[in-house]
Amino acid sequence: MSDTDSFIDEVTEEVRRDRLFKVLRRYGWIGAVAVVLVVGGTALREYNRANEEAAAQTLGDALISAVEPSEAADRAQNLASVQTGGADAAMLVDMARAGALVEAGEIDTAVPLYQSIASNGEIPVIYRHIASFKALALQSDTLSIDERRLQLNALAAPGAPLAHLAAEQLALLEIESGNTAGALALLQSLVDDATVSVDVQDRANQLIVALGGLPEGASAQDG
């Protein structure tokens, strides 16, 4: 390499370095901001996680303390004073309180509490359906068959979390109303459904037999 080529390379390198410094001076703040955002975002996530863990711990301690009394009425009263910071936490407390109220025999207070949970669109649908199912079960002596059937049909919709349990209750409702054929049809559909739990299928088979039907796998020539 000649001296001229070496000089040209040195000049070219100086020009590149000079351009780089100019770019850094002009746009270097972007990198600094990016670093601040990354570090700040990580710190914020850690802060939020720590707050969530602390809130969960506080709620857990409050719940444990609230359910310590042996008397259900005392537990219900304690749970009513537990402070919560969100819809999910409030739902857990209200579910526990409603259960204590039922145990204490305060059905008229428990039902509206379950119904309020069932109508809260901020919590997952499975908990809303559980609350609705419990409220409905507590009103078996006060609601008409038609009213109960209407609500159970909603809970038994395809894909609903408690669809199979609601269908089982619908079969019992048909028995109550004297519609044995309708009850048998519903029970048989539960037995034939591969997605239904073994416990529900067993109960359905037992009811089929009790109603004079044939259990799963049986035929008219058996026995």
Secondary structure, DSSP 8 states (H G I E B T S, - for coil): --HHHHHHHHHHHHHHHHHHHHHHHHHHHHHHHHHHHHHHHHHHHHHHHHHHHHHHHHHHHHHHHHT-SSSHHHHHHHHHT---SSHHHHHHHHHHHHHHHHHTT-HHHHHHHHHHHHT-TTS-HHHHHHHHHHHHHHTTTTS-HHHHHHHHHHHTSTT-TTHHHHHHHHHHHHHHTT-HHHHHHHHHHHHH-TTS-HHHHHHHHHHHHHTT---TT--TT--
